[in-house]
Amino acid sequence: MNGRTLLAVILVVIGAIALAYQGITYTTQKKVVDIGPIQATKQEHHTIPLPPVLGAIALIAGIAVLVTGRKGA
């Protein structure tokens, strides 16, 4: 597997994942109260949205690299 084929496969996988999940979600702990031995924390959920256009572009670019790599061989 040469470099172009590997790049094409990576782009196709990233594009498919971006289209399927449409965002990355993570959780953080935030300290709400800290009075001596008494502590209270709160979980906050954050989402980084991935536009479907980004996934589609990566998917199309991966397919294009794969097709042009096959024509050149």
NUKE-97103 format. One record per atom (N, C-alpha, C): z, y, x; residue in three letters. Coordinates in nm, 3 decimals. Example, Ala and Ser with C-alpha at 12.3 -4.5 7.8 and 13.67 -1.06 7.14 Angstrom:
2
<drentor><zz>0.780</zz><yy>-0.569</yy><xx>1.319</xx><residu>ala</residu></drentor>
<drentor><zz>0.780</zz><yy>-0.450</yy><xx>1.230</xx><residu>ala</residu></drentor>
<drentor><zz>0.780</zz><yy>-0.330</yy><xx>1.320</xx><residu>ala</residu></drentor>
<drentor><zz>0.708</zz><yy>-0.225</yy><xx>1.285</xx><residu>ser</residu></drentor>
<drentor><zz>0.714</zz><yy>-0.106</yy><xx>1.367</xx><residu>ser</residu></drentor>
<drentor><zz>0.787</zz><yy>0.003</yy><xx>1.290</xx><residu>ser</residu></drentor>
***
This chain:
73
<drentor><zz>0.000</zz><yy>-0.117</yy><xx>0.086</xx><residu>met</residu></drentor>
<drentor><zz>0.000</zz><yy>0.000</yy><xx>0.000</xx><residu>met</residu></drentor>
<drentor><zz>0.000</zz><yy>0.123</yy><xx>0.090</xx><residu>met</residu></drentor>
<drentor><zz>-0.102</zz><yy>0.205</yy><xx>0.077</xx><residu>asn</residu></drentor>
<drentor><zz>-0.110</zz><yy>0.324</yy><xx>0.160</xx><residu>asn</residu></drentor>
<drentor><zz>-0.033</zz><yy>0.440</yy><xx>0.097</xx><residu>asn</residu></drentor>
<drentor><zz>-0.035</zz><yy>0.554</yy><xx>0.164</xx><residu>gly</residu></drentor>
<drentor><zz>0.043</zz><yy>0.669</yy><xx>0.120</xx><residu>gly</residu></drentor>
<drentor><zz>-0.002</zz><yy>0.727</yy><xx>-0.013</xx><residu>gly</residu></drentor>
<drentor><zz>-0.134</zz><yy>0.729</yy><xx>-0.038</xx><residu>arg</residu></drentor>
<drentor><zz>-0.184</zz><yy>0.785</yy><xx>-0.164</xx><residu>arg</residu></drentor>
<drentor><zz>-0.143</zz><yy>0.700</yy><xx>-0.283</xx><residu>arg</residu></drentor>
<drentor><zz>-0.150</zz><yy>0.569</yy><xx>-0.266</xx><residu>thr</residu></drentor>
<drentor><zz>-0.112</zz><yy>0.480</yy><xx>-0.375</xx><residu>thr</residu></drentor>
<drentor><zz>0.036</zz><yy>0.493</yy><xx>-0.405</xx><residu>thr</residu></drentor>
<drentor><zz>0.117</zz><yy>0.501</yy><xx>-0.301</xx><residu>leu</residu></drentor>
<drentor><zz>0.261</zz><yy>0.517</yy><xx>-0.318</xx><residu>leu</residu></drentor>
<drentor><zz>0.292</zz><yy>0.650</yy><xx>-0.389</xx><residu>leu</residu></drentor>
<drentor><zz>0.226</zz><yy>0.757</yy><xx>-0.348</xx><residu>leu</residu></drentor>
<drentor><zz>0.244</zz><yy>0.887</yy><xx>-0.413</xx><residu>leu</residu></drentor>
<drentor><zz>0.205</zz><yy>0.879</yy><xx>-0.561</xx><residu>leu</residu></drentor>
<drentor><zz>0.094</zz><yy>0.814</yy><xx>-0.590</xx><residu>ala</residu></drentor>
<drentor><zz>0.048</zz><yy>0.801</yy><xx>-0.729</xx><residu>ala</residu></drentor>
<drentor><zz>0.149</zz><yy>0.725</yy><xx>-0.812</xx><residu>ala</residu></drentor>
<drentor><zz>0.202</zz><yy>0.616</yy><xx>-0.760</xx><residu>val</residu></drentor>
<drentor><zz>0.299</zz><yy>0.536</yy><xx>-0.834</xx><residu>val</residu></drentor>
<drentor><zz>0.427</zz><yy>0.617</yy><xx>-0.858</xx><residu>val</residu></drentor>
<drentor><zz>0.472</zz><yy>0.690</yy><xx>-0.758</xx><residu>ile</residu></drentor>
<drentor><zz>0.593</zz><yy>0.771</yy><xx>-0.772</xx><residu>ile</residu></drentor>
<drentor><zz>0.572</zz><yy>0.879</yy><xx>-0.879</xx><residu>ile</residu></drentor>
<drentor><zz>0.457</zz><yy>0.946</yy><xx>-0.877</xx><residu>leu</residu></drentor>
<drentor><zz>0.429</zz><yy>1.050</yy><xx>-0.977</xx><residu>leu</residu></drentor>
<drentor><zz>0.422</zz><yy>0.992</yy><xx>-1.118</xx><residu>leu</residu></drentor>
<drentor><zz>0.362</zz><yy>0.875</yy><xx>-1.132</xx><residu>val</residu></drentor>
<drentor><zz>0.353</zz><yy>0.812</yy><xx>-1.265</xx><residu>val</residu></drentor>
<drentor><zz>0.492</zz><yy>0.775</yy><xx>-1.315</xx><residu>val</residu></drentor>
<drentor><zz>0.576</zz><yy>0.720</yy><xx>-1.228</xx><residu>val</residu></drentor>
<drentor><zz>0.711</zz><yy>0.681</yy><xx>-1.269</xx><residu>val</residu></drentor>
<drentor><zz>0.793</zz><yy>0.804</yy><xx>-1.306</xx><residu>val</residu></drentor>
<drentor><zz>0.787</zz><yy>0.909</yy><xx>-1.224</xx><residu>ile</residu></drentor>
<drentor><zz>0.861</zz><yy>1.032</yy><xx>-1.254</xx><residu>ile</residu></drentor>
<drentor><zz>0.813</zz><yy>1.094</yy><xx>-1.385</xx><residu>ile</residu></drentor>
<drentor><zz>0.682</zz><yy>1.094</yy><xx>-1.407</xx><residu>gly</residu></drentor>
<drentor><zz>0.627</zz><yy>1.149</yy><xx>-1.530</xx><residu>gly</residu></drentor>
<drentor><zz>0.672</zz><yy>1.071</yy><xx>-1.652</xx><residu>gly</residu></drentor>
<drentor><zz>0.672</zz><yy>0.938</yy><xx>-1.642</xx><residu>ala</residu></drentor>
<drentor><zz>0.715</zz><yy>0.854</yy><xx>-1.755</xx><residu>ala</residu></drentor>
<drentor><zz>0.863</zz><yy>0.874</yy><xx>-1.785</xx><residu>ala</residu></drentor>
<drentor><zz>0.945</zz><yy>0.883</yy><xx>-1.680</xx><residu>ile</residu></drentor>
<drentor><zz>1.089</zz><yy>0.904</yy><xx>-1.699</xx><residu>ile</residu></drentor>
<drentor><zz>1.114</zz><yy>1.041</yy><xx>-1.761</xx><residu>ile</residu></drentor>
<drentor><zz>1.044</zz><yy>1.144</yy><xx>-1.713</xx><residu>ala</residu></drentor>
<drentor><zz>1.062</zz><yy>1.279</yy><xx>-1.767</xx><residu>ala</residu></drentor>
<drentor><zz>1.021</zz><yy>1.286</yy><xx>-1.915</xx><residu>ala</residu></drentor>
<drentor><zz>0.916</zz><yy>1.214</yy><xx>-1.952</xx><residu>leu</residu></drentor>
<drentor><zz>0.875</zz><yy>1.213</yy><xx>-2.092</xx><residu>leu</residu></drentor>
<drentor><zz>0.973</zz><yy>1.135</yy><xx>-2.179</xx><residu>leu</residu></drentor>
<drentor><zz>1.032</zz><yy>1.030</yy><xx>-2.124</xx><residu>ala</residu></drentor>
<drentor><zz>1.122</zz><yy>0.946</yy><xx>-2.202</xx><residu>ala</residu></drentor>
<drentor><zz>1.258</zz><yy>1.013</yy><xx>-2.224</xx><residu>ala</residu></drentor>
<drentor><zz>1.316</zz><yy>1.073</yy><xx>-2.120</xx><residu>tyr</residu></drentor>
<drentor><zz>1.451</zz><yy>1.126</yy><xx>-2.131</xx><residu>tyr</residu></drentor>
<drentor><zz>1.458</zz><yy>1.273</yy><xx>-2.167</xx><residu>tyr</residu></drentor>
<drentor><zz>1.361</zz><yy>1.353</yy><xx>-2.131</xx><residu>gln</residu></drentor>
<drentor><zz>1.349</zz><yy>1.495</yy><xx>-2.162</xx><residu>gln</residu></drentor>
<drentor><zz>1.471</zz><yy>1.577</yy><xx>-2.122</xx><residu>gln</residu></drentor>
<drentor><zz>1.546</zz><yy>1.533</yy><xx>-2.024</xx><residu>gly</residu></drentor>
<drentor><zz>1.658</zz><yy>1.611</yy><xx>-1.974</xx><residu>gly</residu></drentor>
<drentor><zz>1.757</zz><yy>1.528</yy><xx>-1.896</xx><residu>gly</residu></drentor>
<drentor><zz>1.836</zz><yy>1.595</yy><xx>-1.816</xx><residu>ile</residu></drentor>
<drentor><zz>1.940</zz><yy>1.531</yy><xx>-1.736</xx><residu>ile</residu></drentor>
<drentor><zz>2.073</zz><yy>1.582</yy><xx>-1.787</xx><residu>ile</residu></drentor>
<drentor><zz>2.163</zz><yy>1.491</yy><xx>-1.823</xx><residu>thr</residu></drentor>
<drentor><zz>2.294</zz><yy>1.527</yy><xx>-1.875</xx><residu>thr</residu></drentor>
<drentor><zz>2.402</zz><yy>1.486</yy><xx>-1.776</xx><residu>thr</residu></drentor>
<drentor><zz>2.498</zz><yy>1.575</yy><xx>-1.753</xx><residu>tyr</residu></drentor>
<drentor><zz>2.611</zz><yy>1.543</yy><xx>-1.668</xx><residu>tyr</residu></drentor>
<drentor><zz>2.739</zz><yy>1.604</yy><xx>-1.727</xx><residu>tyr</residu></drentor>
<drentor><zz>2.853</zz><yy>1.551</yy><xx>-1.683</xx><residu>thr</residu></drentor>
<drentor><zz>2.983</zz><yy>1.593</yy><xx>-1.736</xx><residu>thr</residu></drentor>
<drentor><zz>3.069</zz><yy>1.647</yy><xx>-1.622</xx><residu>thr</residu></drentor>
<drentor><zz>3.139</zz><yy>1.758</yy><xx>-1.649</xx><residu>thr</residu></drentor>
<drentor><zz>3.233</zz><yy>1.814</yy><xx>-1.552</xx><residu>thr</residu></drentor>
<drentor><zz>3.371</zz><yy>1.825</yy><xx>-1.614</xx><residu>thr</residu></drentor>
<drentor><zz>3.472</zz><yy>1.825</yy><xx>-1.531</xx><residu>gln</residu></drentor>
<drentor><zz>3.611</zz><yy>1.843</yy><xx>-1.574</xx><residu>gln</residu></drentor>
<drentor><zz>3.651</zz><yy>1.988</yy><xx>-1.548</xx><residu>gln</residu></drentor>
<drentor><zz>3.707</zz><yy>2.054</yy><xx>-1.647</xx><residu>lys</residu></drentor>
<drentor><zz>3.752</zz><yy>2.192</yy><xx>-1.633</xx><residu>lys</residu></drentor>
<drentor><zz>3.901</zz><yy>2.197</yy><xx>-1.664</xx><residu>lys</residu></drentor>
<drentor><zz>3.977</zz><yy>2.257</yy><xx>-1.573</xx><residu>lys</residu></drentor>
<drentor><zz>4.121</zz><yy>2.270</yy><xx>-1.594</xx><residu>lys</residu></drentor>
<drentor><zz>4.147</zz><yy>2.383</yy><xx>-1.692</xx><residu>lys</residu></drentor>
<drentor><zz>4.216</zz><yy>2.353</yy><xx>-1.803</xx><residu>val</residu></drentor>
<drentor><zz>4.242</zz><yy>2.451</yy><xx>-1.906</xx><residu>val</residu></drentor>
<drentor><zz>4.380</zz><yy>2.512</yy><xx>-1.887</xx><residu>val</residu></drentor>
<drentor><zz>4.480</zz><yy>2.427</yy><xx>-1.865</xx><residu>val</residu></drentor>
<drentor><zz>4.618</zz><yy>2.472</yy><xx>-1.849</xx><residu>val</residu></drentor>
<drentor><zz>4.674</zz><yy>2.409</yy><xx>-1.723</xx><residu>val</residu></drentor>
<drentor><zz>4.741</zz><yy>2.491</yy><xx>-1.642</xx><residu>asp</residu></drentor>
<drentor><zz>4.808</zz><yy>2.441</yy><xx>-1.522</xx><residu>asp</residu></drentor>
<drentor><zz>4.941</zz><yy>2.514</yy><xx>-1.508</xx><residu>asp</residu></drentor>
<drentor><zz>5.044</zz><yy>2.458</yy><xx>-1.573</xx><residu>ile</residu></drentor>
<drentor><zz>5.178</zz><yy>2.518</yy><xx>-1.569</xx><residu>ile</residu></drentor>
<drentor><zz>5.271</zz><yy>2.418</yy><xx>-1.501</xx><residu>ile</residu></drentor>
<drentor><zz>5.288</zz><yy>2.432</yy><xx>-1.373</xx><residu>gly</residu></drentor>
<drentor><zz>5.375</zz><yy>2.341</yy><xx>-1.300</xx><residu>gly</residu></drentor>
<drentor><zz>5.326</zz><yy>2.198</yy><xx>-1.313</xx><residu>gly</residu></drentor>
<drentor><zz>5.415</zz><yy>2.109</yy><xx>-1.360</xx><residu>pro</residu></drentor>
<drentor><zz>5.375</zz><yy>1.968</yy><xx>-1.371</xx><residu>pro</residu></drentor>
<drentor><zz>5.286</zz><yy>1.939</yy><xx>-1.493</xx><residu>pro</residu></drentor>
<drentor><zz>5.269</zz><yy>2.036</yy><xx>-1.581</xx><residu>ile</residu></drentor>
<drentor><zz>5.188</zz><yy>2.016</yy><xx>-1.701</xx><residu>ile</residu></drentor>
<drentor><zz>5.046</zz><yy>2.065</yy><xx>-1.674</xx><residu>ile</residu></drentor>
<drentor><zz>4.951</zz><yy>1.975</yy><xx>-1.693</xx><residu>gln</residu></drentor>
<drentor><zz>4.811</zz><yy>2.010</yy><xx>-1.674</xx><residu>gln</residu></drentor>
<drentor><zz>4.730</zz><yy>1.958</yy><xx>-1.791</xx><residu>gln</residu></drentor>
<drentor><zz>4.631</zz><yy>2.036</yy><xx>-1.830</xx><residu>ala</residu></drentor>
<drentor><zz>4.539</zz><yy>1.992</yy><xx>-1.935</xx><residu>ala</residu></drentor>
<drentor><zz>4.397</zz><yy>2.018</yy><xx>-1.886</xx><residu>ala</residu></drentor>
<drentor><zz>4.313</zz><yy>1.919</yy><xx>-1.904</xx><residu>thr</residu></drentor>
<drentor><zz>4.173</zz><yy>1.934</yy><xx>-1.863</xx><residu>thr</residu></drentor>
<drentor><zz>4.082</zz><yy>1.914</yy><xx>-1.984</xx><residu>thr</residu></drentor>
<drentor><zz>3.962</zz><yy>1.963</yy><xx>-1.969</xx><residu>lys</residu></drentor>
<drentor><zz>3.863</zz><yy>1.954</yy><xx>-2.075</xx><residu>lys</residu></drentor>
<drentor><zz>3.732</zz><yy>1.905</yy><xx>-2.013</xx><residu>lys</residu></drentor>
<drentor><zz>3.668</zz><yy>1.813</yy><xx>-2.081</xx><residu>gln</residu></drentor>
<drentor><zz>3.537</zz><yy>1.767</yy><xx>-2.034</xx><residu>gln</residu></drentor>
<drentor><zz>3.428</zz><yy>1.854</yy><xx>-2.095</xx><residu>gln</residu></drentor>
<drentor><zz>3.340</zz><yy>1.901</yy><xx>-2.009</xx><residu>glu</residu></drentor>
<drentor><zz>3.227</zz><yy>1.981</yy><xx>-2.054</xx><residu>glu</residu></drentor>
<drentor><zz>3.098</zz><yy>1.906</yy><xx>-2.024</xx><residu>glu</residu></drentor>
<drentor><zz>3.013</zz><yy>1.894</yy><xx>-2.124</xx><residu>his</residu></drentor>
<drentor><zz>2.885</zz><yy>1.827</yy><xx>-2.108</xx><residu>his</residu></drentor>
<drentor><zz>2.776</zz><yy>1.932</yy><xx>-2.088</xx><residu>his</residu></drentor>
<drentor><zz>2.698</zz><yy>1.914</yy><xx>-1.983</xx><residu>his</residu></drentor>
<drentor><zz>2.590</zz><yy>2.006</yy><xx>-1.951</xx><residu>his</residu></drentor>
<drentor><zz>2.458</zz><yy>1.931</yy><xx>-1.954</xx><residu>his</residu></drentor>
<drentor><zz>2.352</zz><yy>1.998</yy><xx>-1.995</xx><residu>thr</residu></drentor>
<drentor><zz>2.220</zz><yy>1.938</yy><xx>-1.999</xx><residu>thr</residu></drentor>
<drentor><zz>2.120</zz><yy>2.028</yy><xx>-1.927</xx><residu>thr</residu></drentor>
<drentor><zz>2.043</zz><yy>1.968</yy><xx>-1.838</xx><residu>ile</residu></drentor>
<drentor><zz>1.933</zz><yy>2.038</yy><xx>-1.773</xx><residu>ile</residu></drentor>
<drentor><zz>1.806</zz><yy>1.989</yy><xx>-1.843</xx><residu>ile</residu></drentor>
<drentor><zz>1.743</zz><yy>2.073</yy><xx>-1.922</xx><residu>pro</residu></drentor>
<drentor><zz>1.626</zz><yy>2.026</yy><xx>-1.997</xx><residu>pro</residu></drentor>
<drentor><zz>1.503</zz><yy>2.010</yy><xx>-1.907</xx><residu>pro</residu></drentor>
<drentor><zz>1.426</zz><yy>1.906</yy><xx>-1.932</xx><residu>leu</residu></drentor>
<drentor><zz>1.297</zz><yy>1.886</yy><xx>-1.865</xx><residu>leu</residu></drentor>
<drentor><zz>1.189</zz><yy>1.898</yy><xx>-1.972</xx><residu>leu</residu></drentor>
<drentor><zz>1.104</zz><yy>1.999</yy><xx>-1.961</xx><residu>pro</residu></drentor>
<drentor><zz>1.000</zz><yy>2.016</yy><xx>-2.062</xx><residu>pro</residu></drentor>
<drentor><zz>0.902</zz><yy>1.898</yy><xx>-2.060</xx><residu>pro</residu></drentor>
<drentor><zz>0.856</zz><yy>1.855</yy><xx>-2.175</xx><residu>pro</residu></drentor>
<drentor><zz>0.759</zz><yy>1.745</yy><xx>-2.180</xx><residu>pro</residu></drentor>
<drentor><zz>0.632</zz><yy>1.775</yy><xx>-2.101</xx><residu>pro</residu></drentor>
<drentor><zz>0.598</zz><yy>1.903</yy><xx>-2.088</xx><residu>val</residu></drentor>
<drentor><zz>0.478</zz><yy>1.941</yy><xx>-2.013</xx><residu>val</residu></drentor>
<drentor><zz>0.493</zz><yy>1.899</yy><xx>-1.867</xx><residu>val</residu></drentor>
<drentor><zz>0.613</zz><yy>1.911</yy><xx>-1.812</xx><residu>leu</residu></drentor>
<drentor><zz>0.637</zz><yy>1.872</yy><xx>-1.674</xx><residu>leu</residu></drentor>
<drentor><zz>0.613</zz><yy>1.723</yy><xx>-1.654</xx><residu>leu</residu></drentor>
<drentor><zz>0.662</zz><yy>1.642</yy><xx>-1.746</xx><residu>gly</residu></drentor>
<drentor><zz>0.639</zz><yy>1.497</yy><xx>-1.739</xx><residu>gly</residu></drentor>
<drentor><zz>0.492</zz><yy>1.462</yy><xx>-1.754</xx><residu>gly</residu></drentor>
<drentor><zz>0.424</zz><yy>1.530</yy><xx>-1.845</xx><residu>ala</residu></drentor>
<drentor><zz>0.281</zz><yy>1.504</yy><xx>-1.866</xx><residu>ala</residu></drentor>
<drentor><zz>0.199</zz><yy>1.541</yy><xx>-1.743</xx><residu>ala</residu></drentor>
<drentor><zz>0.234</zz><yy>1.653</yy><xx>-1.680</xx><residu>ile</residu></drentor>
<drentor><zz>0.161</zz><yy>1.695</yy><xx>-1.560</xx><residu>ile</residu></drentor>
<drentor><zz>0.181</zz><yy>1.594</yy><xx>-1.447</xx><residu>ile</residu></drentor>
<drentor><zz>0.303</zz><yy>1.548</yy><xx>-1.427</xx><residu>ala</residu></drentor>
<drentor><zz>0.330</zz><yy>1.449</yy><xx>-1.322</xx><residu>ala</residu></drentor>
<drentor><zz>0.257</zz><yy>1.319</yy><xx>-1.351</xx><residu>ala</residu></drentor>
<drentor><zz>0.255</zz><yy>1.278</yy><xx>-1.477</xx><residu>leu</residu></drentor>
<drentor><zz>0.187</zz><yy>1.154</yy><xx>-1.515</xx><residu>leu</residu></drentor>
<drentor><zz>0.036</zz><yy>1.165</yy><xx>-1.492</xx><residu>leu</residu></drentor>
<drentor><zz>-0.024</zz><yy>1.275</yy><xx>-1.535</xx><residu>ile</residu></drentor>
<drentor><zz>-0.167</zz><yy>1.296</yy><xx>-1.518</xx><residu>ile</residu></drentor>
<drentor><zz>-0.203</zz><yy>1.309</yy><xx>-1.370</xx><residu>ile</residu></drentor>
<drentor><zz>-0.119</zz><yy>1.378</yy><xx>-1.293</xx><residu>ala</residu></drentor>
<drentor><zz>-0.144</zz><yy>1.393</yy><xx>-1.149</xx><residu>ala</residu></drentor>
<drentor><zz>-0.138</zz><yy>1.257</yy><xx>-1.080</xx><residu>ala</residu></drentor>
<drentor><zz>-0.042</zz><yy>1.173</yy><xx>-1.117</xx><residu>gly</residu></drentor>
<drentor><zz>-0.033</zz><yy>1.040</yy><xx>-1.057</xx><residu>gly</residu></drentor>
<drentor><zz>-0.154</zz><yy>0.955</yy><xx>-1.089</xx><residu>gly</residu></drentor>
<drentor><zz>-0.200</zz><yy>0.961</yy><xx>-1.212</xx><residu>ile</residu></drentor>
<drentor><zz>-0.320</zz><yy>0.885</yy><xx>-1.250</xx><residu>ile</residu></drentor>
<drentor><zz>-0.441</zz><yy>0.938</yy><xx>-1.176</xx><residu>ile</residu></drentor>
<drentor><zz>-0.451</zz><yy>1.071</yy><xx>-1.162</xx><residu>ala</residu></drentor>
<drentor><zz>-0.565</zz><yy>1.131</yy><xx>-1.092</xx><residu>ala</residu></drentor>
<drentor><zz>-0.565</zz><yy>1.090</yy><xx>-0.944</xx><residu>ala</residu></drentor>
<drentor><zz>-0.450</zz><yy>1.090</yy><xx>-0.880</xx><residu>val</residu></drentor>
<drentor><zz>-0.442</zz><yy>1.049</yy><xx>-0.740</xx><residu>val</residu></drentor>
<drentor><zz>-0.478</zz><yy>0.902</yy><xx>-0.726</xx><residu>val</residu></drentor>
<drentor><zz>-0.435</zz><yy>0.821</yy><xx>-0.820</xx><residu>leu</residu></drentor>
<drentor><zz>-0.467</zz><yy>0.678</yy><xx>-0.817</xx><residu>leu</residu></drentor>
<drentor><zz>-0.617</zz><yy>0.655</yy><xx>-0.835</xx><residu>leu</residu></drentor>
<drentor><zz>-0.679</zz><yy>0.726</yy><xx>-0.929</xx><residu>val</residu></drentor>
<drentor><zz>-0.823</zz><yy>0.709</yy><xx>-0.954</xx><residu>val</residu></drentor>
<drentor><zz>-0.905</zz><yy>0.759</yy><xx>-0.836</xx><residu>val</residu></drentor>
<drentor><zz>-0.871</zz><yy>0.875</yy><xx>-0.780</xx><residu>thr</residu></drentor>
<drentor><zz>-0.948</zz><yy>0.927</yy><xx>-0.667</xx><residu>thr</residu></drentor>
<drentor><zz>-0.927</zz><yy>0.840</yy><xx>-0.544</xx><residu>thr</residu></drentor>
<drentor><zz>-0.812</zz><yy>0.778</yy><xx>-0.531</xx><residu>gly</residu></drentor>
<drentor><zz>-0.789</zz><yy>0.687</yy><xx>-0.419</xx><residu>gly</residu></drentor>
<drentor><zz>-0.874</zz><yy>0.562</yy><xx>-0.430</xx><residu>gly</residu></drentor>
<drentor><zz>-0.897</zz><yy>0.515</yy><xx>-0.551</xx><residu>arg</residu></drentor>
<drentor><zz>-0.980</zz><yy>0.395</yy><xx>-0.573</xx><residu>arg</residu></drentor>
<drentor><zz>-1.128</zz><yy>0.425</yy><xx>-0.549</xx><residu>arg</residu></drentor>
<drentor><zz>-1.171</zz><yy>0.545</yy><xx>-0.587</xx><residu>lys</residu></drentor>
<drentor><zz>-1.313</zz><yy>0.581</yy><xx>-0.567</xx><residu>lys</residu></drentor>
<drentor><zz>-1.346</zz><yy>0.597</yy><xx>-0.419</xx><residu>lys</residu></drentor>
<drentor><zz>-1.249</zz><yy>0.648</yy><xx>-0.342</xx><residu>gly</residu></drentor>
<drentor><zz>-1.273</zz><yy>0.670</yy><xx>-0.200</xx><residu>gly</residu></drentor>
<drentor><zz>-1.272</zz><yy>0.542</yy><xx>-0.118</xx><residu>gly</residu></drentor>
<drentor><zz>-1.214</zz><yy>0.435</yy><xx>-0.170</xx><residu>ala</residu></drentor>
<drentor><zz>-1.202</zz><yy>0.310</yy><xx>-0.094</xx><residu>ala</residu></drentor>
<drentor><zz>-1.325</zz><yy>0.224</yy><xx>-0.104</xx><residu>ala</residu></drentor>
***
